[in-house]
């Protein structure tokens, strides 16, 4: 199973600096940490073939990371420093205000 999953994650691991954490967490079967890190980077849920236990751990970590990433106090700063926002907070009750704050910070970044 571990080998099969590594083959599924290998193309993702070849993409730039993200490869380090993906490969490390996948090799060590640290699914909670992988989910948390994906969310903290503002990425959408990974579409990888995982067993039920691994998927559960990944989703649990992702939820924790998403809660931290989507704190309203982060939105303006993410935009201000030019980080892309992929809309992972849209399904939250404050998702619309997160987007507005991000857009305000992004506008400031463009003028800089």
Secondary structure, DSSP 8 states (H G I E B T S, - for coil): -HHHHHHHHHHHHTSTTHHHHHHHHHHTT-HHHHHHHHHHTT---------HHHHHHHHHHHHHHHHHHT-HHHHHHHHHTT-----TTTTSTTHHHHHHHHHHHHHHHHH-
